[in-house]
Amino acid sequence: MTAAFQGLPMEMQPGRVSPMGASVRDGGVNFAVFSEHAHAIEVCVFDTEGQRELRRYALHGPDDGVWHGFLPGVGPGLVYGLRAHGPYEPERGHRYNARKLLLDPCAQEIVGRFGWRAEHHGYCVGDPEGPRSFDTRDNAPHALKARVPTPLSGPNPRSNAPHHATESLVIYEVHVKGFTQQHPGVPEALRGTYAGLAHPAAIAHLKTLGVTAVELLPVHYAIDEPHLADKGLRNYWGYNTLGFFAPDPRWAHAKDPSAVRDEFRAMVHALHAAGLEVLLDVVYNHTPEGNEFGPTLSFRGLDNACWYHLLADDRSRSENLTGCGNTLNCHHPRVAQFVLDSLRFWVQEMGVDGFRFDLAPVLGRGDRGYSPNAAFFTALRQDPVLAGVHLIAEPWDAGPNGYQVGHFPGRFLEWNDKYRDAVRSYWLGAGASRGEFARRLTGSSDVFHHGLRRPTASVNFVACHDGFTLNDVVSYARKHNHANGEDNRDGRDGELAANFGVEGPTDDPLVRQRRERVRRAMLATLAFSQGTPMINAGDELANTQGGNNNAYCQDNATTWLDWRHAPTDLLAFVSRCFELRAQEPLLRHPRWFIGMAEGAMQATVHWLTPAGTEMQGHDWHTDAQKAFACWMHTGAKSRPRLLLLFNPEPNNTPFTLVHGPWNLLIDSAGVLHPGEVPTGLPLVVPAHGLVLLKNDHPEI
């Protein structure tokens, strides 16, 4: 990398309008920046440390809203920022302030260390006029800068991508740092990093567990919110993206931005080599610039009126559809282009295999609210690069009609909180009926069985990063978020959980046994349900967050997985459950079950009472008994059949087995032993237990 840039050219030549950002070509660097309302945009070149501004260059244009220029004689390593000149008219949504150095939205390498300062705001903080005032201080010495990226090195991480079919996906939602920060098998220097996640000891656990894809909590370049900085806390989860083309250096062993990028690519390549796909949790719904009282860091200074949704009756104010202050306007063609460019970058250059979109309805919001036929979704589904990757929606946001579960288009998968709530409620004894539980077990047909959608559209989970860990679901009846510094006001109130008589850890053997059984039953249900299972990292290790159900700002032992005290028997049990899922096609059937007569070749499901009789209408609605059975087969008598027995009751329950003989594959309570089950006798299923049986030789 060039140590300094001497003899910089005097003027910027006209450039190309694509690609956006800074790109090396023809012995120089091309710049392209979108702004529909700016009067002029300058590229400001700095020394390699980003401290001294060396020269300013005016970009040419605009051409269709794109400002462009070519700077000959420079290359990778050039450090720069942007200044946008234009109207400062908050009432019209314009907040141009050329005294504020702006980060290129397409920066692939970001240099500097961000700290919250009043100079980062386009208005005078504390002024009675508020955001309508104008701040004349230059923030350049303290602003983050972009650096022209160095050429990519190492193997192409897409070259060995495994490409799992959707029905074979078993997703592991995990934080890069939290997974390995305390892992004894990962070298200390690599713990908490991309390189640590790629270490053989980390990969060995994922393979043992039986997952086929890791879903990484946000790894885009993020900054901490000011209220966290004031408290000395960090945004550990990372849902506050500023750099949508740059991996977050906080989770890297390397220090230089180009080396951070190479480390991320090497991690993806190593995971691919192990047969694991890599999915990213991405945040294209808001930015750290916040509402109208927030700073001017990038998008706001380039074109606030285009990049963000603004209130129709007061364009000086941001429309807060995210609960985070602002909302990216993906309805605008250039903003949609930016998101698509970013997604393609992470697939083509960084090697990832899919995305989970945080607050995904924002992507489909236009002037009339959310639409599954929004232009962004159409462009996404037609994109030749993105057409082959996994797409997962968090199907709710904070805006009007923000709950859109089941209403995403095409091959989108969706987080299904109806599944989470029904499974928890059923096994915790909190009131879920057998009918509700059965619907969730078989893919939530009431939500997803329309159009051409399949059961795999339902991403099933019983716990995730947002809320209690599964261990805490069965150990706490209320949240304990005091460490977050908000007097326990943050996080979800009334989250569905139960402590079984004791709040938090206990030595009571009966309470511990019931917690363990309920936890295992929920994990087995997750493994054996139709749909796409997602495991919350650490739930297979009985990981706890001490009852904190909103640990987004806890970068400490609260959120780091505790490997040394993990019960090995629980890991073995969960691994066995997902091994059975992989072995038995009926447990991951990609089509909807039907309830038709024998002889059909489609997968069929029957619901039985513990007495072995077909469930009738009144059976589904009674509260007198919750235990029941699910019998799955293909209709052909010579094909294997599976029988699931569910007993959430506090007492053992006898089941009459029909259509035998049966072999017991697994008992979640750990009381019954695998093997052939005697015919003619009821099978007593332990309290809070799930049993899976198989008939390998049904009658012909």
N, C-alpha and C positions, 0 to 999 in steps of 0.2 A: 504494500500500500504506500502511496506517495506520502512523504512526511509533511510536505508543504506545497502550496500551489503558487509558484512564482510565474510572473509574466502572464497573468490572466488576460484573456482577450478584452478589448474595450467595449464591444457591443455583442448583444445576443442576435444571432441570425434567426430568420423564420424557421420554424421546426415543423414537426408532424403532429397531427391532432390525436394520434394514438401510437402506442398505448399510453394510458394515463399514468402520471407520475414521472419519475426520472428513469431513463433507460439509456444504456451505453450503445452507441452505434457510430460507425463511420469516423472513428477517431475523435469522438466527443460525446456529449451527453445531450439527449433530447428531453425537454420538459413539456408536459401537457397537464393543464389544470382547468377544472370546470368552475365557471362562475357566470351566472346569467345576468347579474345586475352590477358587477364591478365596473368601474371606469378604467382601471389599470391594475395589473398585478406584476409584482417584482419578485425575482429570485435573488435572495441575499446570500452570498457566499461567505463562509466563515473559515477561520483557521481550523486545523485538524482537531483541536480541542473544543471547538464550538464556542469559543470565548470572544474572539475578535472578528468583527465584521469587516471583510476585505473589500467587497465590491457589491454593487446592486445592478441588476439587469432588468430592463423592462421586457416583459413577454409580448409577443405579437398576438393580434387578433382583436376581438374574439371571432372564431369561426364556429358557428352553431353552438355558441356558449363555451367554447374551449379556447383557452389562452395557451400559446405554444412558443417554443423557442429552441434553438440549437446552439450549444456552447462548444466550440471546437477546442481541441487541445487539452481537454480534461477527461477524467475517467473515474473509475471506482475509487471511493474514498472521499470524494468531494462532499463537504458538509454544507448544508444550505437550509434556509427557511424561506417562507413566503410572506409578502406584505400585500394586502389587498386594499386598493383605494376605491372608495365609493361613497354613497350617501349614508349618513348616520341619521336615520329617520325611524326610530323604534316604532312609531305608530303605523308605519307601513311594513314593518318586519325587517328593516335593513339596519345592520349594526356594524358597518364597516369602520375600522379604526386602524389606520396604517402604522400606528405606533406599536401595534401588537404583532410580534413575530408569530407566524402560524406554521404548524406542522403540516407537511404534505399529507393529505389523507391516504395516499398510496405508498407511504414510506415503508420500505422493507427492512431498513436498518435505522434505528433511532438511537441518538446519542444524547448524553446529558442525564441529569438526575432531577426529577421533578419535585418541586416543593410548593406548597400553597402560599401564594403571596398576593397582596392586593393589586400589584402591577399586572397580574394576568387578566384582570377584568377590564372590559372595554369602557366601563363607566366608573365613576368615583365611588368606591365603597364607603358608605357612611354619609354620602351626600343626601340632603333632603329630597333631591330630585330622583334619587335611586337610579334605576337602569336607564332613565332618560338623560342623565348627566353624561359627560364625556371625559375620559381619563387621558391625559396627555403624556403620561410616563411611558418610556420604552422598556418593554419587558425582555428584550433580546438576551441580555446576559444570563437570564434565569430560565429561558424557554427551552423546551426540547427541540432538537433539530433532526432533520433527516440526513442520511448519508447515502450517496449513490452506492448501490449494492455491488459487492464483489461477485464475480462469476461463481455459479454453483459448482460444487465439487463433490466427489464421491459417487457411489452408484445411484442410479435413478431409483427412488424408493417405490415407484410403481411397477418396477420390473418383476417383482416377486409377490405382488398383491394376491391374496388367496381367493377373493370373490366368492364368498359364501352365499348360497341361496337364502332368501329371507326366512324360510321355515327352519333353517339351521342356525339362525342367529341366537346366541345366548350372550346378552350384553352385560358388561361389568362396568358400572358407573364409578369412576375413580378420579381422585385428585393426584396429579403427578407427584407432588411433594409428600402428601399424607401417606401414600402407599409405601414409600421406601425410607422415610425419614428415620424410622426406628427398626428397619429390617436388619436383623443380625447377619444375614447372608450377603448383604450388599456392602461393598467397601465404604467406609465412613465418608471418604471424599466424594463419593457419588450419590450418597443418600439425598433424597429430595429433589432429584434432577431428572431430566430426560434420559441422560446416560444411565442413571440408576434404574429407571423403569425398563431400560433395555438390557439390564444385567441378567445373566442366566438364572440367578436365584429368584429374581422377580418374575421372570417368564415361567419358571418352573411351577410357581404357585398358580399362575393363571391356567397353565395346561392341566395341572392336577385338578383344579376346580371344574374344568370342562367348559369354560367360556370360549366363545369364538370371536368376540369383538370387545375391545375396550372403548368406552366412551369417556373421553377426558373432559373434566370440568375446564372452563375456559382457559386457553393457552395463548390467546391473542394479547398483545401488549396492553396492560391495564394500569390504571393509577388508583390510588386510594381516595375515597371521598373525604372532603375537608373535616366532617365531624369525626371521622375515624382518626385522621391525622392529629386532631386536637386531643384525642384521648390516648394517643400512642398505640393505636390498634391498626391493623392492616386489613384490606379487602382480600382475604385469603381465597375466597371462591373465585374472584376475578371477573365478576359480572359488571365490569365498568370499563369497557374497551375503548381505547383511544387509537391504537395502531392495528388496523384490521388486516395488515399484510405482514406483521412482524410477530414472531414468537416471543412470549414474555421472558425476559432474561432472568427473572426471579427464580425460575425453575431450571436453570441451566448450570452445569458445571463450568462451562466456558464463560469468558467475560466479554470478549469482543463480539459485537453484534453479528458479524459474518460467521464466526465460530459457533455462536448460539444457533443460528439457522442450520449449520451443518450438523450440529449435535442432534437437533430435532429430526432432521432427515435420516440420520443414522439410527435413531430410535425407531422410527417408522419401519425402516428396512429390517431391523432386527425382529420386530414384532411380526412383520409379514413373513419372515423366514420361519417363524414358529407357528404359522398358520392363523395368526390373529389379525383381524382387521382393526383399523384405527378410525374412530369416529370423534368428531369435535363438537363440543357444546359451544355454540356461537351466539353472539349477542348483537344482532343487527336491528335492535329495536330502540336503543337510546345510546347516548354518549356521555362522558363525564362533564360535558359543558352545562348540564343541568337546565334549570328553567331560566327565565329572564334575569335572575339575580346571579347566574353562574358566570364562569370565566369565558374568555375568548381565546381558545387554544388552537382551533383548526376550522371546523365546519362552519361555526357561527360567523367567524371573521371572513370566510370566503363567500358565503351566500346563505345567510340565516333563513331567508324567505323561501329558499328552495330545499335546503337540506332537512328542514324540520317542519312538522305539522304546527301551525299557529292557529290560535283561536280566530274563528271567522269574524267575530264582532269586536275583537281587540287584538290586532296583529302584533302588538307590542308584547304579548304574552304567549308562552309556549303551551301547546296542548299536551297535557300529561296523560297519555294513554298507557303508560308503563309503570307508574308509581315512582319513577326515577327522575321526574322533572321535565324531560323532553321526550320527543318521539321522532325517530328518523322517518322521513317522508318517502317511503319506497314506492309511492304512487307516482313520483316524479321520474321520468325516464332516465335522467342522469344518475339519480340516486340508486335506482334499480340496476343500472349498468355497473355502478360501483360495487354493489353487493355481489352481483354475478361475477365480476372480475375478481373480487376477493375469493369467492368460492372456487373459481377455476384455479387460482394461484395455489390454494391449499391442496387441491387435487393433483394438478400437473407438476408443480414444483416441489411441494412438500410431501406428496404421496398419500394423503389421507383418503379414506374410503367412504366417508359420509359425514352427515351433520345432524345435530339435534338443535333445532332453532328455538332459542329462548323467547318466550312471549310471542309465539309465531303468528297470532292473528294480526299483529302490527304489519306484517309483510303483505297482507291482503286487504289493508284498509285504504279506502279512497274517500271521495267526498260524501258517499252515502254509507259509510261504515264498512264492515268486513264483507268480503265476497270470496268464495272459493274459486271464482272465475276471474279474479284480479289479474291484471296484466303481468304482474311479477310472477305469479304461479305459472302462467302460460309460458313466459320466457324461460323459466327454470326447467319446466318439463320438456321443452323443445331444445334445450342447449345440448349440443353433441357431446360435450365433456361431462356435464352433470347428469345426463340421462342415465348413466350407469352406476351412480353412487346411491347409498342409502340416504333417505330423507326422513327425518323424524321431527314431529312438531310437539312443542309444549302448547297445547291447544287452548290457551287462555291468556288474556292480558287484562289490564286494569281499566279498560275503556268500556263504554256502553256495549251491551251484548257481547262481552268479552269471552264468555264461556262457549267455545266452539268445538267441543269434543264430538268427533264423528263427522265433522264438516270440512275436512281438508281433502284436496283433490288427488286423483290419480293414485300413485303408489306411495304416498305419504304414510308413514306409521305415526301413531299418536300416543303420547303418554295417556294412560287411562286411569284417572283417579277413582272412577267408579269401581274398578277392579280392586284397587288398594283398600277402599273403604269397606267393600263387601267382604273381602277375605279377612280383614282385621275384625270386623264386626261379628262375623260368623264364629271365628275361633276364640275371640275374647268373650263371647256370650253377651254381645251388646245389642242383639236384636235382629240381625240380618236373617231373612227367611231362607229356607232351602231353595226356593225359586230364584231369589236374587243371587245367591251363591252359585247356583247351577248356570245361570246366564253368564256370569263372569268366568266360570271355569271353562266354558265352551266358546270363548271368543267374543262375548258381548255382542250377540247378533242384533240386539235392540238398538245398538249404537252404530255398528259398522256394516251390517248386512244390507247394503244398498248399492246400486250401481254395479261396478265390477270389483268392489273391495272384498278382501279376504279376511279370515280371522287373524292373520299375521299383522293386520293394521293396528291391532290392540297391543301396545307395549304394556305388559303386565308388570307391576311392581308392588311390593308390600312396604318398602321403605326406599327413600332416595336421599340425596344430599340435603334436601330442603325438608326438614322435619326431624323427628326422632329417628335414631338408628333402630333396627329391629330389636336389639337387646333392650333399648330404652322404652320401646313400645310395650314391653311386658314387664317393665320395672318401675315406671313412673306414671302417675295419674295426672300430673300437671307439669308444665314447662319450668325450667330452672335456668333462665337466661341472664342472670344478674351480671355475669362477667362481661356482657356486651356493653355495659355502661348506660343502659336505658331503663333502669329500674324494673326490669322484667316486663316492660311493655311491648317489646318487639317479639316477633315470631307469632306463630299461629296459636290462638287461644282455643282450648277445647279439642285439641288433636286427639283422635281416637286412639286411646291407650288404656292400660290397666296395670296397677301395681300388685294385684292379688293379695292385698292386705298390708303390704309394707312398702313405703316410698323409698325407692333406691335399693342399694345393695343390702343383702340379708344373709344370715347364716341359718335361717329357718329351713330345714330340709324339705318340708312339704311345699312351701312357697317356691323354693328353688326348682323342685321337680315340676310343678305346674307351669312355671315360666318356661322351663326347658322344653316341655312337651308342646306347649302352644307355639313356641318359636319354631320348633322343628316341623310342626304341622303346617305352618304358614309357608315355610321354605319348600316343603314337599309339594304343597298346593301350587306354588309358583312354578316349580319344575314340571308338573304334570298338567298344567293348564294349556288349552289351545291359545295361540297368540305368540307374541314375542317376549320372552322373559328378560327382565333386567334386574340384576343383583346390585344392591348397594354395597360398595366395597367395604369390607370389614364385617358385614353381617354373618359371614361364614366363620368369623373369628370371635363372635360374641362381643364385638367392639362397642364401647359405650362412649357417649359424650357427656356423661353426668347429668342427663336430663335436659341438656341445652338443645332446643329444637330449631335454633337459628344461628348456627355456629359459623356464620359467614366471615366473621372478623377474628376468629380464633386460630391463629397460626402458631399452634403449640400442641402440647400433648393431648389437649381436648379433642383435636381432629386428626392427629397422627395415629395411624393404626398401631395397636399394642400387640406386637407379635409374640413377645416373651410370655405373656399370660393367656394366650389364646388356647382354648380347649381343642386338642387334636381330634377328639371324637366328633365334634360338630363339623369340622372341616371334612372329615371322612364321610359323614352322613350326607352333607350337601353335595360332595363330589359324586357319591353313589347315585343320588337323585338325578343329577344331570347326565350321568353315564347312562342311566335307564332311559332318559328322554332321548338321547342320541341313538340308543339301540332299538327303541320301539317306535316305528313310524306313526302309530296311532296317537302317540303323545305329542307329536309335532305335525299333525296333519294340516296341509296347506289349504284345504277346502272346508266348507261348512259341513258339519254333521247333519244328517237327516234322521227322521224317525220313521222310516218306511219298513215294509215287510221284508222278511227273509228272502234272500235270493238276489237282492240288489247288490251291485258291486261297490256302491258308494259307502263311505264311512257312515256308520249308524250308531246312534246312542240311545240307550234305554235307561230310565230312572227307576230304581227299585227301593222299596222300603226295607228296613232290616229284616222283615219277615220273608223277603224274596219275591214279593208281589209287585206288579207294576204300580208306580205312583199314580194316584188319581187326583182330580182337581182339589179335593178337600185336603189331601196330604200336603200340598204345597203351601198351604196357608195356616196350618195348625202350629201353635207354639208349644204343643204338648211334647213334641219330639223333634229334635234337630238332626239326628243321625239319618243317613240314607246312603244309597250306593249308585254308582255310575258304571254301566256296562257298555263297553265300546267294542265294535267289530266292523268288518267290512261287508257283512251280509253273506259272504260265501262261507259255508260251514267248515270247509277245510282250512280256513285261515285262522291264525292266532287271535285270541280275544283277550281283552284286559278288563279287570274289574277293580274299581276304586271304591273303598269303603271309608266313609267319613263319620267320625264320632266326636263331636265337640262337647258332648255331655260330660259332667263331672264324674260319671260312673261308667264302668265297663258296660258294653252293649253287645249282646249276641246277634250275629248276622247269619241268616240262612242262605247258604250258597247254592245257586242254581247254575245250570249249564256247565257243570264241572267235567272232568276233574280240574283242580286249580293248584298252582304252585305260588307260594307266597314269595314275592320279590323283595319287599321292604315294609317294615313297620316303623312309623316315625317315632313311636313311643319307646322302641327298643326292647319291648317285652317278648314279642313273638319272633321265632327264628325262621329264616328263609328255608324253603323246602316245600315238599308236597303236603298239602292240607288233607287230612282224613275226610273222606266223603261221608255224607249222611249225618254229620254232626255240625251244630252251629259253630261258627268261628267267633270267639269272644274278642272284640276289638277294644283295646285299652282306652280308658278315659283320655280325652283330648288327643286322640290318635287318628292317623291316616294310614291305611293299608293298601298296597298295590299287589294284585294277584294277576297271574297270566295262565291261560289255558293254551298250551302248545299243541295239543292233540284233540281238538273238538271233534265231536261225532260227525261223520261224513254221511 
